Amino acid sequence: MKKRILAFLAFGIVSVLMVVCLAGPSMAAEFSASMAISSAQGGEMTGNVYVKGNWMRQDLNTPTGVQSVIVNPENNVMYVLFPEQSVYMEMENQQVTLDESETLETKLADVADVKKLGKEKVQGFTCIKYLVTYHDPNAGKSTIWVSEKLNYPLKIYSESPQDTVTITYYDVVIGKVDPSLFEIPDGYEKMDMKMLY
């Protein structure tokens, strides 16, 4: 079990953090979508994302099984759920959340140079295309397409010395999302990350 969790932390969490750190949901956004992640180091993953305001959940089909990540903005934490083992871990949430009055340039000003490249259609949504070059060379650079309507990235291409990752979202459905998706199910046991090492 430890190997499965560590494998997910090595790839799944990195991919999820890439999404929420590049652009968070708008205060008014409420939608669900399918997603695909392709990584030179970690291979292929598919899954689903659910967004309700600043809450976000991603269910990922990883090589080691299904895992879920819930971003809780109220407590500034992120929960990683392992349904097959009925356990979860709690981690500090360091996401960058954009509300309707904020821009990617403003939020990332201290850690990256952000250049607006224009507008393009992605999955039928008009998106602002950005080039993000991080001040830390190890973080590399990313090209992201942020939907104007959703204020959420629908495509991300990231290059760093460690990996090359592409994340795409498709089959976007705008509408009410069940709030219970952002709760830890009954019967789940909290796991200490120190137990993994």
N, C-alpha and C positions, 0 to 999 in steps of 0.2 A: 504493500500500500504506500509506503514511504517513497518508493521509486516512482510510482504513478503521480503522486502529488508533486514531487520535485520536478518531474518532467513537465507537468502543467505549469508550474511556477516559472520554469525556464523559458517557456514559449507562450503559453496562454495568457499569463498575466502581463507579459511584455506587450503582447498584441493589444490587449484590452486597454492598458495604460496609454498606449500610443493613440488610441481613439479619444479617450477622455482628456488626455493632456493637450491634444491639438485643438480640439473645439468641443465644448460641451453643449448640451441642449438648451434651447431657448426656454424661458420661463413658461411660455404658452404651448410649447410643442407637446403633442401627444400622438404617438404613432408606433407601429411595429414594422419590422423589416427582416428579410433574410440577409445573411452575410456570408462572405467567403474570404478566407485569409490564406495567402500563399507566401511562404517563407523559404528562403534558400537553405536555412539551417533547420527549420522546424517542420517543413513539409506543408501539407494542405489541411485546412480545417474549414468546416462550415458551421453555421449556427443561426441563431435568431437574436434580434435585439428588440427591447421594449423600452420606450421612453415616455415618461409622464412628468412634464415639467423638468425639474432638475434631478429626478430619479431616473436611474438607468439599470437595466438588467440585460446581461448577455448570456445566452445558453450556447455553449460551444461543444461540438462533436470533435473531440481531440483523439489523437492516436491512443491515448490511455483511458478513454471513456468520456462520458458526458460530465461536464463541469459547468457551473453557473457562477457569474459574478454579479453582485448587486451593489450599486453605488448609492450610499445613503448620505445625502447632502445635509440633513438635519444634524446628524451626529458626526459628520466629517469622517466617515469610515467606509471601508469597502469590505464586503463579505464574499468569501470564496466558498462555494458550496460543492460538496462531493456527494451527489445523490445516492450512488451505489453503496457508500459507506455510512450515509446519514450523519456526516460530520461537516463542520464548517470552520473556517478561520476568519479572524477579524484583522484587517490591516488598515493603516492610516491611509486616508484618501487624499491624494495630492492632485486631484483633477483641476483643470482650469475650466470654469463654467462661464459661458457667455450668456448674459441676459440680453434683452432686446436693445439695450443702450450701449453695449460694449462691442469691441471689434477684436479680431485676432491680433492685430498689430499692437493694441494697447495691452492685452493680457500677456503677450510673450515678449514685450519690449526688453525686459531685463535678462532674458536668456537666449534670445535669437533675433536675427534680422528677418523681417517679414516683408516680402515683396508681392504686391498684387499683380497678377499676370493677365487679368481680364475675366471674362465670363464664358462659361461653357455649359452645355446641357449634359446632365448625367442622370440616367434613368428617368428622363422626362422632366427633371427639375432644373431650373436655372441655378447654376452654382458660381460662386466666386472662386477663382483658381488662385492659390497662393503658393509661393516658394518660401519655405521656412529653412533658414540656415542657422543652425545652433552655434553659439559662441564656443561651446565645448566641442572640439573636433571629434571626440568619441561618440557624440550624439548624432553626427552626420547632418543630413538635410532631408527634408520631406516636401513633396508636392501634394497639396490637398485641395479638394473641391468641396466647399461648404455651401450647402443649400441655403438660398436666401429665405425660403419659406420655412424651413425646419430649423435653421441655424445649427446645423449638424453636418458633419462630413459624410458625404456619400461615397467618396473614394479617397484613398490615401496611398501614396507610393513613397516609401522611406528607404534611404540608403545610409548605412553606417559602416564603420570598419568591421562590425560584428555580423551584420546580416543585411539582407534586402527583403523588404516586406511589402506586399500589396494587399490592401483591404478594400473590398467593395461591398456596397449595400444595394439590394434590389428587392423587387416586389414590395415596395413601401406602401403601407396601408395607414392612412391618416384616420384617427378615430379614437374612441375611448379605450384605455388600457386598464385591465383589472388591477386594482391596487394591491391585491393579495400576492401578485407576482413579486413584489418588493419586500415581502416578509420572509423570515426564516421559518420553514415549515416546522410544525410540532414534531418532537422526537429527535431533532438534530442535536448532536453534542458538539460543544465548542472545543476546538483543538488548538493547543499551544504550538506555535511555529517552532519553538525550541525543541519539541519532540522529534522534529525531522532531522536534527543534526546530532 
